[in-house]
Amino acid sequence: MSFYENLRHFADSYGLVVIFILFLTLCAWPFRPGAKRRNRDAARSIFEDENNGE
């Protein structure tokens, strides 16, 4: 079995599972319990340098 066939077999089976788990982890990351303050700070950071409309 060639190196290419081994990589293709991995990508078709285990690679897909690994990428799907990584996708779910990254989608759920902002919703973890300890992230509320950090998310709020990031959302408000774009307004830090405003001078009240001047």
N, C-alpha and C positions, 0 to 999 in steps of 0.2 A: 504494500500500500504506500502510495507516494505521500509526501509532505502536504501537498495541495489537498488530496483526498482526506487526510486527517484533519486539516483545518476546516474544510468544508463540513465534515461530519460534526465537528465541535460547534461550528456556527449554526448549523441546522438544528442541533438539539440543545446542548447546554448553554451555548452563547445566547440564544433567544431567551431562555429562562433568566439568565444573569442580567441581560439588558432590561427585561421587563421588571425585575425586582428593583434594579437601579432606578428605573423610571418611576415606579410607585414610591420609592423612598424619597426621591427628589420632589415629587408632587406633594407628599405629606409633610416634608421638612418645615415649611413655614407655619404649619398648624400644630406643631408640638407645644406642650404646655409652657415651656420656658422661653418661647420666642415672642410672646406678646409685646413686651417692652421694646425689644429690638426692632420688631416690625413697625411699631408706632413711631419710634425714633426715625426710622428710615423713611416713613411716609411723610413726616413733618420736616425732614432735612432740606427739602427743596425750598422751603419758605424762610429759612434762617437768615438769609441776607437781604430780605425785603425791607424797604424803608417806608412802610405804610403807604404805598402808592405814589411816593414822590419820585 
